[in-house]
Amino acid sequence: MIFGEEGVGLTKKTLETADYAVEIPQFGSVRSLNVGTSSGIVILQLYFFFNSIFFFLATCLAVAGMSCISPIAFAEDNAFGLK
């Protein structure tokens, strides 16, 4: 993940190199967020996304009568959530 400067954002070359670009919608008179706030919003959204995938898979496995793992135990085993 790459985050741009407050107010300025990323250079055109950096944006062209990236696979994806995300802009956080903002309302009111403030038109920029600092990097700490922006990264916190993105990381929290990623957490919710991946946690919902684990919940969905665990539910599917439980319905199918298979044993499943909890997302928390999985994350503790592997800090990056990958196996």
trRosetta pair geometry for C-beta under 8 A, 3 or more apart (Angstrom, degrees):
i j d omega theta_ij theta_ji phi_ij phi_ji
1 39 7.3 123 123 -125 139 92
1 42 6.7 146 -151 125 148 148
2 10 6.6 75 124 -104 115 136
2 14 6.4 -131 127 179 154 123
2 18 6.9 -124 39 -91 124 121
3 35 4.8 121 116 -138 138 93
3 38 5.4 139 -146 99 128 130
3 39 5.6 -75 -54 -64 153 94
3 42 7.9 -155 -85 10 111 148
4 8 6.4 -137 163 91 108 74
4 9 3.8 20 139 -167 161 38
4 10 3.9 -110 -86 -45 115 69
4 14 7.9 151 -88 92 97 146
5 8 4.2 11 78 52 114 110
5 9 6.7 -49 53 8 68 13
5 10 8.0 145 13 -71 71 42
5 35 7.7 -41 -117 -57 33 107
6 32 4.6 108 -173 147 73 129
6 33 6.8 -126 -119 90 91 27
6 34 5.1 -23 -78 -102 129 55
6 35 7.0 -101 -49 -32 88 72
7 31 7.4 74 -115 93 67 91
7 32 4.3 -64 -66 -56 55 166
10 14 4.3 -109 173 84 114 130
10 15 5.3 137 98 -52 120 88
10 18 8.0 42 127 -25 164 137
10 21 8.0 -134 45 -129 140 114
11 14 4.7 97 57 5 81 102
11 15 7.1 -149 94 -3 44 87
12 15 5.7 -57 -150 39 33 112
12 16 6.3 33 153 -20 67 107
13 16 5.8 -55 -147 36 30 111
13 17 6.4 30 154 -20 63 108
14 17 5.7 -58 -150 35 31 112
14 18 6.6 38 153 -31 64 104
15 18 5.8 -49 -149 22 33 116
15 21 5.6 23 -146 -88 91 141
18 21 5.5 101 94 -66 140 82
22 42 6.9 123 90 -111 147 116
24 33 6.4 -19 73 12 140 142
24 38 6.2 -153 -2 -129 145 85
24 41 5.9 61 -116 103 143 153
24 42 7.7 -103 -68 -59 117 88
26 30 6.5 -99 174 98 130 79
26 31 6.1 147 92 -131 140 39
26 32 7.7 -89 -24 -53 173 16
26 33 7.0 -167 -86 -38 132 101
30 33 7.8 79 143 -73 117 62
33 37 4.5 -116 178 89 109 121
33 38 4.7 137 100 -59 120 89
33 41 7.6 3 146 0 165 137
34 37 5.2 89 58 13 75 103
34 38 6.9 -147 95 -5 35 94
35 38 5.6 -58 -140 42 31 111
35 39 5.9 27 163 -16 68 109
36 39 6.2 -57 -141 39 23 105
36 40 6.3 26 157 -21 60 111
37 40 5.7 -57 -149 35 28 114
37 41 6.5 29 155 -20 64 105
38 41 5.9 -56 -152 33 30 110
38 42 6.5 22 155 -13 65 109
39 42 5.8 -57 -145 41 34 109
39 43 6.0 30 159 -17 69 110
40 43 6.0 -56 -139 40 26 106
40 44 6.2 27 161 -19 63 110
41 44 6.0 -59 -149 37 25 110
41 45 6.5 23 155 -17 62 109
42 45 5.8 -57 -150 37 30 110
42 46 6.4 31 153 -19 65 106
43 46 5.6 -52 -148 36 34 113
43 47 6.4 41 151 -23 64 102
44 47 5.5 -49 -150 32 33 116
44 48 6.6 32 152 -16 64 103
45 48 5.7 -51 -148 37 34 111
45 49 6.3 37 152 -22 65 106
46 49 5.5 -53 -146 36 32 114
46 50 6.2 20 162 -9 67 108
47 50 6.4 -62 -144 43 25 100
47 51 5.9 24 159 -19 64 114
48 51 5.8 -58 -140 40 25 112
48 52 6.3 27 160 -21 62 108
49 52 6.1 -62 -155 33 24 108
49 53 6.8 24 150 -18 62 104
50 53 5.5 -49 -150 32 39 114
50 54 6.6 39 153 -17 67 102
50 81 6.1 42 170 155 145 164
51 54 5.8 -53 -151 36 34 111
51 55 6.4 35 151 -20 65 106
51 71 5.7 101 -137 158 68 164
52 55 5.5 -50 -145 37 34 114
52 56 6.3 38 154 -22 65 104
53 56 5.7 -53 -148 35 30 112
53 57 6.4 26 156 -15 65 107
54 57 5.9 -57 -145 40 30 108
54 58 6.1 29 157 -18 66 109
54 71 3.5 97 125 -93 151 112
54 74 6.6 -160 -136 48 135 146
55 58 5.9 -57 -144 39 28 110
55 59 6.2 29 155 -20 63 108
55 71 6.5 -41 -54 -30 65 134
56 59 5.8 -58 -150 36 27 111
56 60 6.4 27 154 -19 64 106
57 60 5.7 -53 -147 35 33 112
57 61 6.3 31 155 -17 65 106
57 68 7.3 166 125 -146 78 127
58 61 5.8 -55 -148 38 31 111
58 62 6.3 32 153 -21 64 107
58 68 4.4 137 -141 149 71 143
58 69 7.0 -108 -102 68 106 45
58 70 6.9 50 -116 -110 153 40
58 71 7.0 -100 -29 -39 138 83
59 62 5.7 -55 -146 36 30 111
59 63 6.3 30 155 -19 65 106
60 63 5.8 -55 -147 36 30 110
60 64 6.3 22 155 -12 64 111
61 64 5.7 -62 -147 43 31 108
61 66 4.4 -81 -169 74 86 105
61 67 7.2 -29 154 92 121 22
61 68 3.8 129 89 -75 137 118
62 65 7.7 47 179 -70 31 20
62 66 7.4 -93 -71 59 24 62
62 68 5.6 -72 -53 9 79 134
69 73 5.6 -121 -178 79 96 116
69 74 5.1 104 125 -60 127 101
70 73 4.6 86 60 10 92 102
70 74 6.8 -157 90 -8 46 88
71 74 5.5 -58 -147 39 32 115
71 75 6.1 32 156 -21 68 107
72 75 5.8 -54 -147 36 30 109
72 76 6.4 30 154 -20 63 105
73 76 5.7 -54 -148 34 32 112
73 77 6.6 33 154 -20 64 104
74 77 5.9 -58 -155 33 30 110
74 78 6.8 -32 166 36 65 98
74 81 6.7 59 128 -133 103 70
74 83 7.7 -96 -161 -21 99 128
75 78 7.0 -88 -142 67 26 64
75 79 7.3 47 178 -126 68 28
75 81 5.5 -14 -107 -86 77 88
77 83 7.9 13 107 -76 121 122
78 81 6.1 156 100 -70 101 15
78 82 6.1 -130 149 52 138 47
78 83 5.8 -156 -26 -65 165 86
